[in-house]
Amino acid sequence: MLSLVLWTTVSALAPAPVMQDVALPADPVAAPLIAPLPVQTAVPAPEPAQDTRRVEPTITDSADIVVTARENSAKIDPLRALNERSFEATQAVDKALVAPIARAYKKTAPKPFRDGVHNVLYNLREPVVFINFLLQHKIGKAVETVGRFGINTTIGLLGAFDIAKRKPFKLPRRGNGFADTLGFYGVPPGPFMFLPLVGPTTVRDLIGGGVDRLVLPIAAGRRVTRPAFVIPAAVLGVLDHRSEFDDTLRTLHEDAADPYANTRTFYLQRRQAEIDHLRGRGTGSSSPMSEAPKAPIDERGREVKTAP
């Protein structure tokens, strides 16, 4: 009988420790009355999970931003893998051959000679600039370009001296081309490409450059297509361009995390700035895109604004 009483007592009191572990009541006898409370207080328990879920959209949003950036990069540069191989091969040739020769040319050739070569090469582009100003209905600038070409070709000795930019003429050199005309009328650039011998370009710029190259042979005839003219002009053009851009290329490539991306950014932003200038939207320089930037650039190819 005593055993039965003890067993009944133990059985009745057995749930009490469990309730005490959860609710920690002051009075063990009141445990059966308080037992439902843990269920009620357990309702807010999912709140930490809700907080976690509130954080998760932030992480997801951040991930979405990264994915969007990649998508935008993919749209601009869908051929990146191929372009990077071409860039690396071009850089190898440049380091081993082109850059040392161009730096030696810049160091040893007298500055008046280098300036004369530079001016002659750009004077040969003035007919291209003139035609594209006409296509853009910028008659005033087209007339000024004709004036520049006439003055520099005659008084400036075939363009060796840029007399037109001096007093009393004050006719600045301007950049223009068929790629600019296409951009001026809203033709998108298309995929970015880095091609051997050509360098950075886009589908629009590649087509525009091809059209530009037809102007001089049509205007001057066969004498500008002969090897005696083409080879020296091409060699001097490479030396002039590479030596002029030497500081810019050092900034873009040396000790840079991604030299290829820097080159792409520099090219695309500068081309767009030239088109914006033609549309009257930009305040940047109207100097030809093929000339080195006058303002310093940062490691990503963006122009650094300097205080006046």
Buried (B, 14 or more C-beta within 10 A) or exposed (E): EEEEEEEEEEEEEEEBEEBBEBBEBEEEEEBEEBBEEBEEEEEEEEEEEEEEEEEEEEEEEEEEEEEEEEEEBEEBBBEBEEBBEBBEEBBEEBEEEBBEBBBEBBEEBEEEEBBBBBBBBBBBBBBBBBBBBBBBEBEEBBBBBBBBBEBBBEEBBEBBBBBBBEEEBEBEBBBBBBBBBBBBEEBEBBBBBBBEEEBBBBBBBBBBBEBBEEBBEEEEEEEBEEEEEEEEBEEBBBBBBBBBBBEBBEBBBEEBEBBBBBBBBBBBBBBBBBBBBBEEEBEBBBBBBBBBBEEEBEBBBEBEEEEE
